[in-house]
Amino acid sequence: MAQPVWNTSAGSIGTYPSLISMAFQLSASAVLPAVSVTYAIISGRLPNGVSMDEDGLIVGTPSLETVDNLTYSFVVRATDNS
């Protein structure tokens, strides 16, 4: 079976300031006969105050950090229902 095809480009999802609500939707397409895709973080982590649901929605309010310009790296796996 084919794996889902990513629509969201690999790399940066952008820059988001602390204490301001943010949302970012990941997107991958299922390849028939699969019809749905779920998402999971398999390594790394998101900032405190931010989470991702199984639908690939990254949402929250990044907490205030004591270090300027922090970079968070994480890997997401898209899995289809087939």
Biotite code that builds the C-alpha atoms (Angstrom):
import biotite.structure as struc

atoms = struc.array([
    struc.Atom([0.000, 0.000, 0.000], chain_id="A", res_id=1, res_name="MET", atom_name="CA", element="C"),
    struc.Atom([1.118, 3.564, -0.659], chain_id="A", res_id=2, res_name="ALA", atom_name="CA", element="C"),
    struc.Atom([1.899, 5.941, 2.154], chain_id="A", res_id=3, res_name="GLN", atom_name="CA", element="C"),
    struc.Atom([0.054, 9.257, 2.547], chain_id="A", res_id=4, res_name="PRO", atom_name="CA", element="C"),
    struc.Atom([1.352, 12.083, 0.371], chain_id="A", res_id=5, res_name="VAL", atom_name="CA", element="C"),
    struc.Atom([2.399, 15.173, 2.303], chain_id="A", res_id=6, res_name="TRP", atom_name="CA", element="C"),
    struc.Atom([0.855, 18.476, 1.186], chain_id="A", res_id=7, res_name="ASN", atom_name="CA", element="C"),
    struc.Atom([2.634, 20.445, 3.925], chain_id="A", res_id=8, res_name="THR", atom_name="CA", element="C"),
    struc.Atom([6.249, 21.084, 2.935], chain_id="A", res_id=9, res_name="SER", atom_name="CA", element="C"),
    struc.Atom([8.985, 19.668, 5.139], chain_id="A", res_id=10, res_name="ALA", atom_name="CA", element="C"),
    struc.Atom([10.878, 22.225, 7.166], chain_id="A", res_id=11, res_name="GLY", atom_name="CA", element="C"),
    struc.Atom([9.770, 25.306, 9.025], chain_id="A", res_id=12, res_name="SER", atom_name="CA", element="C"),
    struc.Atom([6.120, 25.904, 9.837], chain_id="A", res_id=13, res_name="ILE", atom_name="CA", element="C"),
    struc.Atom([6.976, 29.500, 10.613], chain_id="A", res_id=14, res_name="GLY", atom_name="CA", element="C"),
    struc.Atom([7.816, 31.725, 13.520], chain_id="A", res_id=15, res_name="THR", atom_name="CA", element="C"),
    struc.Atom([5.363, 32.283, 16.325], chain_id="A", res_id=16, res_name="TYR", atom_name="CA", element="C"),
    struc.Atom([5.824, 34.712, 19.252], chain_id="A", res_id=17, res_name="PRO", atom_name="CA", element="C"),
    struc.Atom([5.367, 33.727, 22.893], chain_id="A", res_id=18, res_name="SER", atom_name="CA", element="C"),
    struc.Atom([2.074, 34.457, 24.640], chain_id="A", res_id=19, res_name="LEU", atom_name="CA", element="C"),
    struc.Atom([0.128, 34.831, 21.380], chain_id="A", res_id=20, res_name="ILE", atom_name="CA", element="C"),
    struc.Atom([-2.337, 32.153, 20.325], chain_id="A", res_id=21, res_name="SER", atom_name="CA", element="C"),
    struc.Atom([-1.336, 30.244, 17.206], chain_id="A", res_id=22, res_name="MET", atom_name="CA", element="C"),
    struc.Atom([-2.728, 27.523, 14.962], chain_id="A", res_id=23, res_name="ALA", atom_name="CA", element="C"),
    struc.Atom([-1.198, 25.579, 12.069], chain_id="A", res_id=24, res_name="PHE", atom_name="CA", element="C"),
    struc.Atom([-2.866, 22.758, 10.143], chain_id="A", res_id=25, res_name="GLN", atom_name="CA", element="C"),
    struc.Atom([-0.675, 19.957, 8.773], chain_id="A", res_id=26, res_name="LEU", atom_name="CA", element="C"),
    struc.Atom([-1.938, 18.258, 5.634], chain_id="A", res_id=27, res_name="SER", atom_name="CA", element="C"),
    struc.Atom([-1.318, 14.902, 3.983], chain_id="A", res_id=28, res_name="ALA", atom_name="CA", element="C"),
    struc.Atom([-3.538, 13.093, 1.494], chain_id="A", res_id=29, res_name="SER", atom_name="CA", element="C"),
    struc.Atom([-4.529, 9.447, 1.755], chain_id="A", res_id=30, res_name="ALA", atom_name="CA", element="C"),
    struc.Atom([-3.888, 7.258, -1.287], chain_id="A", res_id=31, res_name="VAL", atom_name="CA", element="C"),
    struc.Atom([-6.753, 4.937, -2.248], chain_id="A", res_id=32, res_name="LEU", atom_name="CA", element="C"),
    struc.Atom([-7.951, 2.578, -0.937], chain_id="A", res_id=33, res_name="PRO", atom_name="CA", element="C"),
    struc.Atom([-7.176, 4.564, 2.236], chain_id="A", res_id=34, res_name="ALA", atom_name="CA", element="C"),
    struc.Atom([-9.535, 7.453, 2.929], chain_id="A", res_id=35, res_name="VAL", atom_name="CA", element="C"),
    struc.Atom([-8.284, 9.132, 6.109], chain_id="A", res_id=36, res_name="SER", atom_name="CA", element="C"),
    struc.Atom([-5.015, 10.236, 7.712], chain_id="A", res_id=37, res_name="VAL", atom_name="CA", element="C"),
    struc.Atom([-3.996, 10.661, 11.353], chain_id="A", res_id=38, res_name="THR", atom_name="CA", element="C"),
    struc.Atom([-0.901, 12.454, 12.645], chain_id="A", res_id=39, res_name="TYR", atom_name="CA", element="C"),
    struc.Atom([1.472, 11.830, 15.558], chain_id="A", res_id=40, res_name="ALA", atom_name="CA", element="C"),
    struc.Atom([4.666, 13.457, 16.786], chain_id="A", res_id=41, res_name="ILE", atom_name="CA", element="C"),
    struc.Atom([7.286, 10.701, 16.788], chain_id="A", res_id=42, res_name="ILE", atom_name="CA", element="C"),
    struc.Atom([10.310, 12.695, 17.961], chain_id="A", res_id=43, res_name="SER", atom_name="CA", element="C"),
    struc.Atom([11.128, 16.130, 19.314], chain_id="A", res_id=44, res_name="GLY", atom_name="CA", element="C"),
    struc.Atom([8.624, 18.356, 21.026], chain_id="A", res_id=45, res_name="ARG", atom_name="CA", element="C"),
    struc.Atom([6.449, 21.415, 20.666], chain_id="A", res_id=46, res_name="LEU", atom_name="CA", element="C"),
    struc.Atom([6.817, 24.493, 22.898], chain_id="A", res_id=47, res_name="PRO", atom_name="CA", element="C"),
    struc.Atom([5.096, 24.440, 26.281], chain_id="A", res_id=48, res_name="ASN", atom_name="CA", element="C"),
    struc.Atom([1.481, 25.515, 25.833], chain_id="A", res_id=49, res_name="GLY", atom_name="CA", element="C"),
    struc.Atom([1.242, 24.099, 22.281], chain_id="A", res_id=50, res_name="VAL", atom_name="CA", element="C"),
    struc.Atom([-0.120, 20.687, 21.290], chain_id="A", res_id=51, res_name="SER", atom_name="CA", element="C"),
    struc.Atom([-1.063, 18.729, 18.203], chain_id="A", res_id=52, res_name="MET", atom_name="CA", element="C"),
    struc.Atom([-4.185, 16.601, 17.812], chain_id="A", res_id=53, res_name="ASP", atom_name="CA", element="C"),
    struc.Atom([-4.544, 13.456, 15.702], chain_id="A", res_id=54, res_name="GLU", atom_name="CA", element="C"),
    struc.Atom([-6.039, 15.558, 12.901], chain_id="A", res_id=55, res_name="ASP", atom_name="CA", element="C"),
    struc.Atom([-2.727, 17.427, 12.521], chain_id="A", res_id=56, res_name="GLY", atom_name="CA", element="C"),
    struc.Atom([-3.875, 20.697, 14.072], chain_id="A", res_id=57, res_name="LEU", atom_name="CA", element="C"),
    struc.Atom([-1.074, 22.375, 16.011], chain_id="A", res_id=58, res_name="ILE", atom_name="CA", element="C"),
    struc.Atom([-2.639, 24.876, 18.364], chain_id="A", res_id=59, res_name="VAL", atom_name="CA", element="C"),
    struc.Atom([-1.990, 26.753, 21.577], chain_id="A", res_id=60, res_name="GLY", atom_name="CA", element="C"),
    struc.Atom([-0.250, 29.706, 23.132], chain_id="A", res_id=61, res_name="THR", atom_name="CA", element="C"),
    struc.Atom([3.522, 29.289, 23.343], chain_id="A", res_id=62, res_name="PRO", atom_name="CA", element="C"),
    struc.Atom([4.684, 30.037, 26.882], chain_id="A", res_id=63, res_name="SER", atom_name="CA", element="C"),
    struc.Atom([7.151, 32.808, 27.641], chain_id="A", res_id=64, res_name="LEU", atom_name="CA", element="C"),
    struc.Atom([10.737, 31.547, 27.449], chain_id="A", res_id=65, res_name="GLU", atom_name="CA", element="C"),
    struc.Atom([13.806, 32.984, 29.115], chain_id="A", res_id=66, res_name="THR", atom_name="CA", element="C"),
    struc.Atom([15.935, 32.526, 25.986], chain_id="A", res_id=67, res_name="VAL", atom_name="CA", element="C"),
    struc.Atom([15.409, 34.557, 22.798], chain_id="A", res_id=68, res_name="ASP", atom_name="CA", element="C"),
    struc.Atom([14.860, 32.866, 19.428], chain_id="A", res_id=69, res_name="ASN", atom_name="CA", element="C"),
    struc.Atom([14.330, 29.286, 20.540], chain_id="A", res_id=70, res_name="LEU", atom_name="CA", element="C"),
    struc.Atom([13.850, 26.700, 17.832], chain_id="A", res_id=71, res_name="THR", atom_name="CA", element="C"),
    struc.Atom([11.750, 23.609, 18.437], chain_id="A", res_id=72, res_name="TYR", atom_name="CA", element="C"),
    struc.Atom([12.282, 20.614, 16.182], chain_id="A", res_id=73, res_name="SER", atom_name="CA", element="C"),
    struc.Atom([9.862, 17.724, 15.870], chain_id="A", res_id=74, res_name="PHE", atom_name="CA", element="C"),
    struc.Atom([8.961, 14.960, 13.446], chain_id="A", res_id=75, res_name="VAL", atom_name="CA", element="C"),
    struc.Atom([5.374, 14.102, 12.542], chain_id="A", res_id=76, res_name="VAL", atom_name="CA", element="C"),
    struc.Atom([4.230, 10.810, 11.058], chain_id="A", res_id=77, res_name="ARG", atom_name="CA", element="C"),
    struc.Atom([1.129, 10.745, 8.867], chain_id="A", res_id=78, res_name="ALA", atom_name="CA", element="C"),
    struc.Atom([-0.591, 7.347, 8.884], chain_id="A", res_id=79, res_name="THR", atom_name="CA", element="C"),
    struc.Atom([-3.556, 6.371, 6.735], chain_id="A", res_id=80, res_name="ASP", atom_name="CA", element="C"),
    struc.Atom([-6.339, 3.974, 7.679], chain_id="A", res_id=81, res_name="ASN", atom_name="CA", element="C"),
    struc.Atom([-5.156, 1.263, 5.278], chain_id="A", res_id=82, res_name="SER", atom_name="CA", element="C"),
])
